[in-house]
């Protein structure tokens, strides 16, 4: 009986320590995914949108020398490294024919996707797993 009580006490203490560790680890959640330069030289980040649950970040970039926007969906370090459904999509607002996207099973990022949009607003969207982030009629000009 004494051994059983000691085992139960040890198990309870272990559970409490694990729970305390999980609680203290929560505030140090995944950092925002950094832009990875996938759009290439001359493209500057002009907007970004986070995904829920710290899955990653959707980046919109622009190259002022050629008038093209580029979008890329980047997973956070804590969620990257194994294939998952991902998407990056971009179009000039109101112009369905300009829509371009990249969808597949990716481990780190989807895209880059380019659309000429000088003088126009853009709609941009990304997907990681079952979470989507989208912005409409932004970055006009």
NORNORPE-V528888 format. One record per residue. N is the residue number from 0. RES is the residue in three letters. PHI is phi in whole degrees, 0 to 359 (999 if undefined). PSI is psi in whole degrees, -180 to 180 (none if undefined). OMEGA is omega in radians with two decimals (none if undefined). Layout:
n & res & phi & psi & omega
N & RES & PHI & PSI & OMEGA
N & RES & PHI & PSI & OMEGA
//
This chain:
n & res & phi & psi & omega
0 & UNK & 999 & -42 & -3.13
1 & UNK & 298 & -40 & 3.13
2 & UNK & 295 & -39 & 3.12
3 & UNK & 297 & -45 & 3.12
4 & UNK & 298 & -42 & -3.13
5 & UNK & 295 & -41 & 3.12
6 & UNK & 296 & -43 & 3.12
7 & UNK & 295 & -40 & 3.12
8 & UNK & 296 & -42 & 3.11
9 & UNK & 296 & -43 & 3.12
10 & UNK & 297 & -43 & 3.14
11 & UNK & 297 & -42 & 3.12
12 & UNK & 295 & -40 & 3.11
13 & UNK & 298 & -46 & 3.12
14 & UNK & 299 & -42 & 3.14
15 & UNK & 296 & -42 & 3.12
16 & UNK & 295 & -42 & 3.11
17 & UNK & 296 & -42 & 3.13
18 & UNK & 296 & -42 & 3.12
19 & UNK & 297 & -40 & 3.11
20 & UNK & 296 & -40 & 3.13
21 & UNK & 294 & -38 & -3.13
22 & UNK & 292 & -43 & -3.12
23 & UNK & 287 & -23 & -3.13
24 & UNK & 280 & -21 & -3.06
25 & UNK & 301 & -45 & -3.13
26 & UNK & 299 & -24 & 3.13
27 & UNK & 270 & 52 & -3.11
28 & UNK & 288 & 176 & -3.06
29 & UNK & 306 & 135 & 3.07
30 & UNK & 285 & 155 & 3.11
31 & UNK & 301 & 142 & 3.12
32 & UNK & 292 & 130 & -3.14
33 & UNK & 280 & 147 & 3.06
34 & UNK & 298 & 134 & -3.00
35 & UNK & 259 & 5 & 3.11
36 & UNK & 75 & 13 & -3.04
37 & UNK & 299 & -26 & -3.11
38 & UNK & 287 & -21 & 3.08
39 & UNK & 104 & -179 & -3.10
40 & UNK & 290 & 148 & 3.13
41 & UNK & 90 & -13 & 3.13
42 & UNK & 264 & 130 & -3.12
43 & UNK & 243 & 137 & 3.09
44 & UNK & 295 & 123 & 3.13
45 & UNK & 246 & -13 & 3.12
46 & UNK & 195 & 159 & 3.07
47 & UNK & 206 & 158 & 3.13
48 & UNK & 217 & 127 & -3.13
49 & UNK & 281 & 155 & 2.99
50 & UNK & 265 & 150 & 3.07
51 & UNK & 299 & 157 & 3.08
52 & UNK & 62 & 24 & 3.11
53 & UNK & 55 & 34 & -3.13
54 & UNK & 288 & -31 & -3.11
55 & UNK & 166 & -162 & -3.08
56 & UNK & 218 & 141 & 3.04
57 & UNK & 262 & 126 & -3.10
58 & UNK & 245 & 135 & 3.00
59 & UNK & 249 & 127 & 3.12
60 & UNK & 238 & 165 & 3.14
61 & UNK & 217 & 142 & 3.06
62 & UNK & 245 & 106 & -3.06
63 & UNK & 291 & -19 & -3.13
64 & UNK & 281 & -22 & 3.13
65 & UNK & 236 & -5 & 3.08
66 & UNK & 79 & 10 & -3.13
67 & UNK & 264 & 140 & 2.92
68 & UNK & 264 & 158 & 3.09
69 & UNK & 219 & 143 & 3.10
70 & UNK & 233 & 143 & 3.10
71 & UNK & 215 & 138 & 3.07
72 & UNK & 258 & 122 & -3.06
73 & UNK & 241 & 128 & 3.10
74 & UNK & 280 & 149 & 3.09
75 & UNK & 290 & 158 & -3.10
76 & UNK & 302 & -34 & -3.11
77 & UNK & 287 & -17 & -3.11
78 & UNK & 246 & -6 & -3.07
79 & UNK & 275 & 165 & 2.99
80 & UNK & 111 & -8 & 3.07
81 & UNK & 221 & 148 & -3.07
82 & UNK & 297 & 138 & 3.13
83 & UNK & 208 & 150 & 3.09
84 & UNK & 299 & 126 & 3.12
85 & UNK & 220 & 156 & 3.14
86 & UNK & 212 & 149 & 2.94
87 & UNK & 224 & 129 & -3.11
88 & UNK & 222 & 151 & -3.04
89 & UNK & 206 & 143 & 3.03
90 & UNK & 202 & 160 & 2.96
91 & UNK & 288 & 135 & -3.11
92 & UNK & 304 & 131 & 3.12
93 & UNK & 80 & 2 & -3.10
94 & UNK & 239 & 84 & -3.10
95 & UNK & 302 & -32 & -3.14
96 & UNK & 293 & -17 & -3.13
97 & UNK & 270 & -2 & -3.07
98 & UNK & 297 & 130 & 3.05
99 & UNK & 229 & 145 & 3.10
100 & UNK & 207 & 162 & 3.06
101 & UNK & 229 & 116 & -3.14
102 & UNK & 233 & 138 & 3.10
103 & UNK & 180 & -171 & 3.07
104 & UNK & 262 & 104 & -3.06
105 & UNK & 238 & 151 & -3.13
106 & UNK & 265 & -23 & -3.05
107 & UNK & 230 & -46 & -3.13
108 & UNK & 203 & 157 & 3.02
109 & UNK & 245 & 144 & -3.06
110 & UNK & 107 & -171 & 0.08
111 & UNK & 282 & 152 & 3.09
112 & UNK & 234 & 130 & -3.05
113 & UNK & 244 & 140 & 3.03
114 & UNK & 216 & 134 & 3.04
115 & UNK & 288 & 125 & -3.06
116 & UNK & 215 & 24 & 3.10
117 & UNK & 300 & 128 & 3.14
118 & UNK & 81 & 8 & -3.11
119 & UNK & 234 & 161 & 2.95
120 & UNK & 275 & 161 & 3.12
121 & UNK & 232 & 151 & 2.97
122 & UNK & 249 & 133 & -3.09
123 & UNK & 219 & 146 & -2.98
124 & UNK & 212 & 150 & 3.05
125 & UNK & 217 & 155 & 3.11
126 & UNK & 225 & 137 & 2.95
127 & UNK & 228 & 114 & -3.09
128 & UNK & 63 & -121 & 3.12
129 & UNK & 254 & 15 & 3.14
130 & UNK & 252 & 130 & 3.13
131 & UNK & 242 & 148 & 3.01
132 & UNK & 229 & 133 & -3.12
133 & UNK & 212 & 150 & 3.11
134 & UNK & 225 & 141 & -3.08
135 & UNK & 237 & 142 & 3.05
136 & UNK & 51 & 55 & 3.11
137 & UNK & 245 & 169 & 3.03
138 & UNK & 51 & 49 & -3.12
139 & UNK & 287 & 142 & 3.05
140 & UNK & 135 & none & none
//
